[in-house]
Amino acid sequence: MKLIEGIYFYPWLSLYENNCNTYLLSGEVLTLVDVGHLKHVPRLLTEIERDRISLKDLSLIISTHLHPDHHEGVELLGKKDILVAFHREEERHLREYGYQLYQGMGLSVPSRKPDFYLQEGELLLGQDRWQVLHVPGHSPGSICLYSPQRKALISGDVVFLRGVGRTDFYEGDGKALAEGIERLSRLDIEYLLPGHGEIIVGKKLVKQNFDWIKEQILLL
C-alpha cells in the first residue's frame, strides 16, 4: 500500500511465521528494500501488483542486512537485469559466520552477489536522494536508509516500536547498537519504518519511542 509519496509499505502480519516488512521506493529507480524469505516472495509480488506497479520496472534490491528473513528472497528476484546492493561488511559476515543462520533453518545461502556495496553517505536513486547510515550491532553491516525530504527512516532491524535488534547473534555488539540508536534519535523523523512490526508516524511519537528505548532497554 502507498504510505507517502515515493514509499510503499508491505507489512508482514503473520504471528505464526517470521518474515520482514518490505518497502518499495517508487521514484525513477524502482527499488525494493528487504525482500524477505524466499517462500514468501510470491505473496509480496501479488501485493505489489495490486498497487498497479509493474515489476518489469524493478531496478534495484537493497538488503538492510543479510539475515534470511530479510535477504533470502533475492535468490528469486535478483535477476541479472536487477541490481542488488548491501554493505560490504555483511558479505564478509555472511561468509564467515552468518551462513550458519541459514543452515540452522535448513535454507540455502543466496548465490546472488552484490552489484555494488552500500556505504555511509548519499545514495542517489535518479533524482531521489537518500542517506545510507551504517549502524552495526544487530549485524556488522546493518544499514538504515533516511530520506531528509520525507523525514522517513527505514531502520531494518536496528530499532522497532518499543524494541531493538537482537545482539546475541555472531558478531552482535550491544554497545555499537546503542551508539547507533542514539545517533538515529537525533534525526528529524516523521516516519519510522522498521523491519518488523508496526510503523510509527508523527515526530512526537517517534521521539517518545526513542526515549522509551533509551531509558528502558539501552539504559542511557
N, C-alpha and C positions, 0 to 999 in steps of 0.2 A: 504494500500500500504506500501511497505517496505520503511522506511525512512533512517535508517542507520542500521548497523549490530546490531541485537538484539532488535530493536524497529520498530514496525509497527504503522502507523498513520491512523485513520479513522475519518476524519473531519465531522462535522455537517455543512452543507452548506445552508440549507433552511433559507430563510428570513421570512418565514410565521409561523414557529413553533419553539419553543425553545427546545434545547437539547444540550448535551455536545459533545466535541471531546472525542474519546476513543483511548487509546494507548494499544498496545499489546506487552508485553515483552516476547521474543521468545526463551529465554535460556532454561536451564534444567527444570526450574519450569515455565511452561507456565502461564502467568499472564495477566489478563485484568485490566486496570486501568480506572475506571469510565465507567460503562456500559450504563448510560443514562436512559431515560424514558422507562418504560415497553413496551409501544406500539411500540417503535422503535427498540427493540431488534431483531426482525426477520430481519430487514434490515441490522443491524450490523452483524448478523451471516452470512448472504449471502455474505457480503463484505469480511469477514474473509475467508470464504470457497473459494472465488475467488482467494485468495492468496495461496491456496493449504495448508491451515493449518487446521488440524483436531481438532475440539473442544472436541473430546473424550480425548484429552491430556490436556485439561484445568485443572489446579490445584488450582489456586488462583484468587480471585477477590479482588481488593483493591479499596476502595472509598476514594477519597481525602477529601470529606466531605459528609454529608447525605442529602443535598437538593435533591428534587425529580428529577431534571434534570440530576443528577449525580448517583443517588443511587436506584431509584425505580425499575430498571430492575433486581436487584438481586433476586427479588421475583421469576423470571423465571429461572435465571441462577444459583442461589445459591443452588444447589442440595447438598445432604449430602456428596457426594464424591468430592465436590469443596469447598475449604476453602474460607471464607470471612473475611476480616480484615479492620479495620479503627481505628481511635483514640478513646480512652475511653471517652474523653470529648464530642465527637459527640453523643455517645449513651445517655449520660446524657442530653445533649441539646435537642435531638430529643424527649426524654420522657417528658421533662418539657415545651418546647416551640416549637421546630421545627416541631412537628406534625401538627401545625396549618397551615404551608405552604401546606402540603398535603391536609388537609381538605378544605382549600380555593380554591384548584384546583379540588376538587371532587375526590381525589385519596386516596387510602388506603396506610397506612404506611406499608412497607415491614415487614413481620413477622420474616424474617431470622435474627438470632442472629450471632454475630461475633464468629469465632473460636479462634481468638486471637486479641489482641489490638496492634496497631502500636504505637510506642513511639519514641521520639528523639533518634537517634543513627543508627547503622548499621543494614541493612536488607540483609540477605544472601538468595539469590534465587539460590540454588545449589552453583555453584562457582561464580555466578554473584553477585557483591557487589553494593548495593545501600545505600544511606543515606536517612533516614527519617528525615525531618525537620518540626517541629511543628510551624506553622505560623498562629496564631489566628488573628481575626479581621473581616474577612468576616463571619466566623463561629468559635465558640470557639475551635473546634478540627480540623480545617483545616490543612492538611499536604501537603508538596511538596516532591517529590522524585528526588534525584540528583545522577547521575552516574558520578563520577570523571573520570573514564576511557573514557567515551564517551563525557564528558563535556556537558551533557544533563540534563536539569531541566524540570520535569513535574510539572507545577505550579498550577494545579487546578484552582480555582477562586481567587487566590491571585493576580496575575499580568498577563496582556494581552499585546497585541500590542496597545500601547498608551491607556492603561486603567488599572484599578484595580478593585478588587471585591467590591461590594456594602457593606456598613456598616450600612444600615438603617433597617436591619432585627433585630429580637430579639437577644440580646447579641452581636450585632455588636460593633466593637471597632476600630475607626479610628486611634487612637494612636498606638495600638498594630499592626495594619496592616502596618502603616508607618514604624515602627521599624523592622518588619519582612521583608519588601521590601528592606530597607537599608541593612539588613543582607544578603539577597539573592544577592544583587547587587555586593557584594564582592566575589562571587563565580566565578570560571573560567568556563564560559558558552559559548559554541558554538551553542547550540540548545536550544532555549526557547520554550517549548511545553505547551501552555496554555489550559485551559478547554474549551475555546470558541475562535472562530476567527482564524486568521492566525498564523502560527508558525513563529519564527524569526530564521534565520540561519546566522551565522557569528558573531564572537566575537565583532567586531566593531559595528554592527547593534544592537546587544543585549545591549551593553553598552550605545549606543545612546538612546535606548528605556528606559532604567532605568534612565538615566539623564533627559530625557524629562518628565517622570512621576514624578520624584522628584521635578523638577522645576515647572511644570505646574499643577500638581494635588496635590502632597503632600506638596508643598511649603517649601521644605527642603533647 
